Amino acid sequence: MAGIKKFKNGLSELRNSIDSLTKELHETNVGISESLRLTSETIREMSRSLDATMKTMSDLTIQMNIRESVLKSLGLDGIIPDFFKKKK
């Protein structure tokens, strides 16, 4: 009888340890999931910001190219000071 009682106590301790590990793993998974979600949101936001920046830079380049073309077509290319011109 003492052997069966020891065996039952051992199984009970094992069950408690497994339950504890299961809870810890669940908490770890929740933490990892949250971290990945935040990382994904950050990357998405950075991508939006980069897209907006690239569009702005493209628009400015187009404006500078138009300005340069207009100055050349009016024959004012050599007259306008360098600080009004596009930097290369």
DSSP file (Angstrom, degrees, kcal/mol; ACC not computed):
  #  RESIDUE AA STRUCTURE BP1 BP2  ACC     N-H-->O    O-->H-N    N-H-->O    O-->H-N    TCO  KAPPA ALPHA  PHI   PSI    X-CA   Y-CA   Z-CA
    1    1 A M     >        0   0    0      0, 0.0     4,-2.1     0, 0.0     5,-0.2   0.000 360.0 360.0 360.0 -37.4    0.0    0.0    0.0
    2    2 A A  H  >  +     0   0    0      1,-0.2     4,-2.2     2,-0.2     5,-0.2   0.859 360.0  55.0 -64.2 -34.2    2.8    2.4    0.8
    3    3 A G  H  > S+     0   0    0      2,-0.2     4,-2.1     1,-0.2    -1,-0.2   0.888 107.7  48.1 -66.2 -39.4    4.2    1.9   -2.7
    4    4 A I  H  > S+     0   0    0      2,-0.2     4,-2.6     1,-0.2    -2,-0.2   0.888 110.8  51.4 -68.3 -39.3    0.8    2.8   -4.4
    5    5 A K  H  X S+     0   0    0     -4,-2.1     4,-2.4     2,-0.2    -2,-0.2   0.911 111.1  47.7 -64.6 -42.5    0.6    6.0   -2.2
    6    6 A K  H  X S+     0   0    0     -4,-2.2     4,-2.6     2,-0.2    -2,-0.2   0.908 111.9  50.7 -62.5 -41.4    4.1    7.0   -3.2
    7    7 A F  H  X S+     0   0    0     -4,-2.1     4,-2.5     2,-0.2    -2,-0.2   0.916 110.6  48.5 -63.6 -43.5    3.2    6.4   -6.8
    8    8 A K  H  X S+     0   0    0     -4,-2.6     4,-2.4     2,-0.2    -1,-0.2   0.900 111.9  49.4 -63.0 -41.5    0.1    8.5   -6.5
    9    9 A N  H  X S+     0   0    0     -4,-2.4     4,-2.5     2,-0.2    -2,-0.2   0.906 110.8  50.4 -64.4 -40.7    2.0   11.3   -4.9
   10   10 A G  H  X S+     0   0    0     -4,-2.6     4,-2.4     2,-0.2    -2,-0.2   0.921 111.3  47.9 -62.8 -43.9    4.6   11.1   -7.6
   11   11 A L  H  X S+     0   0    0     -4,-2.5     4,-2.7     2,-0.2    -2,-0.2   0.886 111.0  51.8 -63.2 -39.1    1.9   11.3  -10.3
   12   12 A S  H  X S+     0   0    0     -4,-2.4     4,-2.4     2,-0.2    -2,-0.2   0.917 110.7  47.0 -64.2 -43.9    0.3   14.2   -8.5
   13   13 A E  H  X S+     0   0    0     -4,-2.5     4,-2.5     2,-0.2    -2,-0.2   0.903 112.7  50.2 -63.7 -40.8    3.6   16.1   -8.4
   14   14 A L  H  X S+     0   0    0     -4,-2.4     4,-2.6     2,-0.2    -2,-0.2   0.922 110.5  49.4 -62.8 -44.0    4.2   15.3  -12.1
   15   15 A R  H  X S+     0   0    0     -4,-2.7     4,-2.6     1,-0.2    -2,-0.2   0.916 111.6  48.9 -61.1 -43.9    0.7   16.6  -13.0
   16   16 A N  H  X S+     0   0    0     -4,-2.4     4,-2.4     2,-0.2    -1,-0.2   0.905 111.7  49.1 -63.4 -41.7    1.3   19.8  -11.0
   17   17 A S  H  X S+     0   0    0     -4,-2.5     4,-2.6     2,-0.2    -2,-0.2   0.915 111.9  48.4 -63.9 -42.8    4.6   20.3  -12.7
   18   18 A I  H  X S+     0   0    0     -4,-2.6     4,-2.6     2,-0.2    -2,-0.2   0.905 111.4  50.2 -64.8 -41.1    3.1   19.8  -16.1
   19   19 A D  H  X S+     0   0    0     -4,-2.6     4,-2.3     2,-0.2    -2,-0.2   0.918 111.3  49.0 -61.3 -43.3    0.3   22.2  -15.3
   20   20 A S  H  X S+     0   0    0     -4,-2.4     4,-2.2     1,-0.2    -2,-0.2   0.922 112.5  47.2 -63.2 -44.6    2.8   24.8  -14.2
   21   21 A L  H  X S+     0   0    0     -4,-2.6     4,-2.8     1,-0.2    -2,-0.2   0.891 110.0  53.7 -63.9 -39.5    4.9   24.3  -17.4
   22   22 A T  H  X S+     0   0    0     -4,-2.6     4,-2.3     2,-0.2    -2,-0.2   0.919 109.6  47.6 -61.3 -44.5    1.7   24.5  -19.5
   23   23 A K  H  X S+     0   0    0     -4,-2.3     4,-2.4     2,-0.2    -1,-0.2   0.912 112.6  49.3 -62.9 -42.7    0.7   27.9  -17.9
   24   24 A E  H  X S+     0   0    0     -4,-2.2     4,-2.3     1,-0.2    -2,-0.2   0.916 111.1  49.0 -63.4 -43.2    4.3   29.2  -18.4
   25   25 A L  H  X S+     0   0    0     -4,-2.8     4,-2.7     2,-0.2    -1,-0.2   0.890 110.2  51.7 -63.2 -39.5    4.3   28.2  -22.0
   26   26 A H  H  X S+     0   0    0     -4,-2.3     4,-2.4     2,-0.2    -2,-0.2   0.932 110.5  47.7 -62.8 -45.4    1.0   29.8  -22.6
   27   27 A E  H  X S+     0   0    0     -4,-2.4     4,-2.3     1,-0.2    -2,-0.2   0.890 112.2  50.4 -62.2 -39.2    2.2   33.1  -21.0
   28   28 A T  H  X S+     0   0    0     -4,-2.3     4,-2.7     2,-0.2    -2,-0.2   0.920 110.3  49.5 -64.1 -44.0    5.3   32.9  -23.2
   29   29 A N  H  X S+     0   0    0     -4,-2.7     4,-2.6     1,-0.2    -2,-0.2   0.895 110.4  50.3 -62.6 -40.2    3.3   32.3  -26.3
   30   30 A V  H  X S+     0   0    0     -4,-2.4     4,-2.4     2,-0.2    -1,-0.2   0.918 112.0  48.4 -63.5 -42.9    1.0   35.3  -25.5
   31   31 A G  H  X S+     0   0    0     -4,-2.3     4,-2.3     2,-0.2    -2,-0.2   0.917 113.0  46.7 -63.3 -44.1    4.1   37.5  -24.9
   32   32 A I  H  X S+     0   0    0     -4,-2.7     4,-2.6     2,-0.2     5,-0.2   0.917 111.7  51.7 -64.6 -42.7    5.7   36.4  -28.2
   33   33 A S  H  X S+     0   0    0     -4,-2.6     4,-2.2    -5,-0.2    -2,-0.2   0.920 111.3  46.9 -59.9 -45.1    2.4   36.9  -30.1
   34   34 A E  H  X S+     0   0    0     -4,-2.4     4,-2.5     2,-0.2    -1,-0.2   0.907 111.7  51.3 -63.5 -42.6    2.0   40.4  -28.7
   35   35 A S  H  X S+     0   0    0     -4,-2.3     4,-2.4     1,-0.2    -2,-0.2   0.915 111.0  47.5 -61.8 -43.7    5.6   41.2  -29.5
   36   36 A L  H  X S+     0   0    0     -4,-2.6     4,-2.4     2,-0.2    -1,-0.2   0.873 110.7  52.4 -66.2 -36.6    5.2   40.0  -33.1
   37   37 A R  H  X S+     0   0    0     -4,-2.2     4,-2.4    -5,-0.2    -2,-0.2   0.929 111.4  46.2 -64.5 -44.6    2.0   42.0  -33.5
   38   38 A L  H  X S+     0   0    0     -4,-2.5     4,-2.4     2,-0.2    -2,-0.2   0.896 112.3  50.9 -64.7 -39.9    3.7   45.2  -32.3
   39   39 A T  H  X S+     0   0    0     -4,-2.4     4,-2.5     2,-0.2    -2,-0.2   0.917 110.3  49.8 -62.6 -43.1    6.6   44.5  -34.6
   40   40 A S  H  X S+     0   0    0     -4,-2.4     4,-2.5     2,-0.2    -2,-0.2   0.915 111.2  48.4 -62.0 -44.5    4.3   44.0  -37.5
   41   41 A E  H  X S+     0   0    0     -4,-2.4     4,-2.5     2,-0.2    -1,-0.2   0.905 111.5  50.7 -62.4 -41.6    2.4   47.3  -36.8
   42   42 A T  H  X S+     0   0    0     -4,-2.4     4,-2.6     2,-0.2    -2,-0.2   0.924 111.3  47.1 -63.0 -45.2    5.7   49.1  -36.5
   43   43 A I  H  X S+     0   0    0     -4,-2.5     4,-2.3     2,-0.2    -2,-0.2   0.912 111.9  50.9 -63.4 -42.7    7.0   47.8  -39.8
   44   44 A R  H  X S+     0   0    0     -4,-2.5     4,-2.2     2,-0.2    -2,-0.2   0.921 112.3  46.6 -60.8 -44.4    3.6   48.7  -41.5
   45   45 A E  H  X S+     0   0    0     -4,-2.5     4,-2.5     1,-0.2    -2,-0.2   0.901 111.8  50.5 -65.5 -41.4    3.8   52.2  -40.1
   46   46 A M  H  X S+     0   0    0     -4,-2.6     4,-2.7     1,-0.2    -1,-0.2   0.883 109.2  52.3 -63.5 -37.7    7.4   52.6  -41.2
   47   47 A S  H  X S+     0   0    0     -4,-2.3     4,-2.6     2,-0.2    -2,-0.2   0.918 109.6  48.3 -64.3 -44.0    6.5   51.4  -44.6
   48   48 A R  H  X S+     0   0    0     -4,-2.2     4,-2.3     2,-0.2    -2,-0.2   0.927 112.9  48.5 -60.9 -44.5    3.7   54.0  -44.9
   49   49 A S  H  X S+     0   0    0     -4,-2.5     4,-2.4     1,-0.2    -2,-0.2   0.911 111.7  48.9 -63.1 -43.1    6.0   56.7  -43.7
   50   50 A L  H  X S+     0   0    0     -4,-2.7     4,-2.8     2,-0.2    -1,-0.2   0.904 109.8  52.3 -64.2 -41.1    8.7   55.7  -46.2
   51   51 A D  H  X S+     0   0    0     -4,-2.6     4,-2.3     1,-0.2    -2,-0.2   0.923 111.0  47.3 -59.4 -44.6    6.1   55.6  -49.0
   52   52 A A  H  X S+     0   0    0     -4,-2.3     4,-2.3     2,-0.2    -2,-0.2   0.905 112.9  48.9 -64.7 -41.3    5.0   59.2  -48.1
   53   53 A T  H  X S+     0   0    0     -4,-2.4     4,-2.6     2,-0.2    -2,-0.2   0.918 111.1  49.5 -64.0 -44.1    8.6   60.4  -48.0
   54   54 A M  H  X S+     0   0    0     -4,-2.8     4,-2.4     2,-0.2    -2,-0.2   0.891 110.9  50.2 -63.6 -39.4    9.4   58.8  -51.3
   55   55 A K  H  X S+     0   0    0     -4,-2.3     4,-2.8     2,-0.2    -2,-0.2   0.924 111.1  49.1 -64.2 -43.6    6.4   60.4  -52.9
   56   56 A T  H  X S+     0   0    0     -4,-2.3     4,-2.5     1,-0.2    -2,-0.2   0.924 112.1  48.1 -61.0 -44.8    7.4   63.8  -51.5
   57   57 A M  H  X S+     0   0    0     -4,-2.6     4,-2.3     2,-0.2    -1,-0.2   0.902 112.0  49.7 -63.4 -40.1   10.9   63.4  -52.8
   58   58 A S  H  X S+     0   0    0     -4,-2.4     4,-2.5     2,-0.2    -2,-0.2   0.922 110.7  49.6 -63.6 -44.7    9.6   62.3  -56.2
   59   59 A D  H  X S+     0   0    0     -4,-2.8     4,-2.5     1,-0.2    -2,-0.2   0.908 111.4  49.0 -61.3 -42.2    7.3   65.3  -56.4
   60   60 A L  H  X S+     0   0    0     -4,-2.5     4,-2.5     2,-0.2    -1,-0.2   0.892 110.3  51.0 -65.2 -39.2   10.1   67.7  -55.4
   61   61 A T  H  X S+     0   0    0     -4,-2.3     4,-2.5     2,-0.2    -2,-0.2   0.917 110.6  48.9 -63.3 -43.1   12.4   66.2  -58.1
   62   62 A I  H  X S+     0   0    0     -4,-2.5     4,-2.5     2,-0.2    -2,-0.2   0.922 111.1  50.4 -62.3 -43.7    9.6   66.6  -60.7
   63   63 A Q  H  X S+     0   0    0     -4,-2.5     4,-2.7     1,-0.2    -2,-0.2   0.917 111.5  47.9 -60.8 -43.4    9.1   70.3  -59.6
   64   64 A M  H  X S+     0   0    0     -4,-2.5     4,-2.5     2,-0.2    -1,-0.2   0.897 111.5  50.2 -65.6 -39.9   12.9   71.0  -59.8
   65   65 A N  H  X S+     0   0    0     -4,-2.5     4,-2.2     2,-0.2    -1,-0.2   0.901 112.0  47.7 -65.1 -40.4   13.0   69.3  -63.3
   66   66 A I  H  X S+     0   0    0     -4,-2.5     4,-2.7     2,-0.2    -2,-0.2   0.930 111.9  50.2 -64.4 -45.5   10.1   71.4  -64.5
   67   67 A R  H  X S+     0   0    0     -4,-2.7     4,-2.4     1,-0.2    -2,-0.2   0.918 111.5  48.3 -58.7 -44.7   11.7   74.6  -63.1
   68   68 A E  H  X S+     0   0    0     -4,-2.5     4,-2.2     1,-0.2    -1,-0.2   0.898 111.8  49.4 -63.3 -41.5   15.0   73.8  -64.8
   69   69 A S  H  X S+     0   0    0     -4,-2.2     4,-2.7     2,-0.2    -2,-0.2   0.901 111.0  49.5 -65.0 -41.5   13.2   73.1  -68.1
   70   70 A V  H  X S+     0   0    0     -4,-2.7     4,-1.9     2,-0.2     6,-0.2   0.923 110.9  49.7 -64.2 -44.0   11.2   76.4  -67.9
   71   71 A L  H  <>S+     0   0    0     -4,-2.4     5,-2.6     1,-0.2     6,-0.7   0.913 113.1  46.8 -61.9 -42.1   14.4   78.4  -67.2
   72   72 A K  H ><5S+     0   0    0     -4,-2.2     3,-1.0     1,-0.2    -2,-0.2   0.925 111.5  50.4 -65.7 -43.6   16.2   76.8  -70.1
   73   73 A S  H 3<5S+     0   0    0     -4,-2.7    -1,-0.2     1,-0.3    -2,-0.2   0.801 112.0  48.3 -67.3 -27.8   13.2   77.3  -72.5
   74   74 A L  T 3<5S-     0   0    0     -4,-1.9    -1,-0.3    -5,-0.2    -2,-0.2   0.502 113.5-119.1 -86.9  -4.8   13.1   81.0  -71.4
   75   75 A G  T < 5S+     0   0    0     -3,-1.0     3,-0.3    -4,-0.5    -3,-0.2   0.724  83.0 117.8  75.8  20.5   16.8   81.4  -71.9
   76   76 A L    >>< +     0   0    0     -5,-2.6     4,-1.9    -6,-0.2     3,-0.7   0.255  33.4 109.8-101.4  10.9   17.3   82.3  -68.3
   77   77 A D  T 34 S+     0   0    0     -6,-0.7    -1,-0.2     1,-0.3    -5,-0.1   0.881  84.8  36.4 -58.3 -43.2   19.5   79.4  -67.4
   78   78 A G  T 34 S+     0   0    0     -3,-0.3    -1,-0.3     1,-0.2    -2,-0.1   0.597 114.3  57.8 -86.1 -10.7   22.7   81.4  -67.0
   79   79 A I  T <4 S+     0   0    0     -3,-0.7    -2,-0.2    -4,-0.1    -1,-0.2   0.818  84.3  85.6 -89.7 -34.9   21.0   84.4  -65.4
   80   80 A I  S  < S-     0   0    0     -4,-1.9     5,-0.1     1,-0.1    -9,-0.0  -0.505  88.7-107.8 -73.1 132.1   19.3   82.8  -62.4
   81   81 A P    >   -     0   0    0      0, 0.0     3,-1.7     0, 0.0     4,-0.4  -0.170  27.0-112.7 -58.5 153.6   21.6   82.5  -59.3
   82   82 A D  G >  S+     0   0    0      1,-0.3     3,-1.3     2,-0.2    -2,-0.1   0.785 111.0  67.2 -60.2 -30.4   22.9   79.0  -58.4
   83   83 A F  G 3  S+     0   0    0      1,-0.3    -1,-0.3     4,-0.0     4,-0.1   0.681  98.6  53.5 -70.9 -12.9   20.9   78.8  -55.2
   84   84 A F  G <  S+     0   0    0     -3,-1.7    -1,-0.3     2,-0.1    -2,-0.2   0.593  97.6  87.1 -87.7 -13.1   17.7   78.8  -57.2
   85   85 A K  S <  S-     0   0    0     -3,-1.3     2,-0.2    -4,-0.4   -21,-0.0  -0.434  91.6 -92.9 -88.5 161.0   18.9   75.9  -59.2
   86   86 A K        -     0   0    0    -22,-0.2     2,-0.3    -2,-0.1    -1,-0.1  -0.511  38.8-125.8 -71.0 134.1   18.6   72.2  -58.5
   87   87 A K              0   0    0     -2,-0.2    -1,-0.1     1,-0.1    -4,-0.0  -0.660 360.0 360.0 -79.9 135.9   21.7   70.8  -56.6
   88   88 A K              0   0    0     -2,-0.3    -1,-0.1     0, 0.0    -2,-0.0   0.421 360.0 360.0-102.3 360.0   23.2   67.8  -58.4
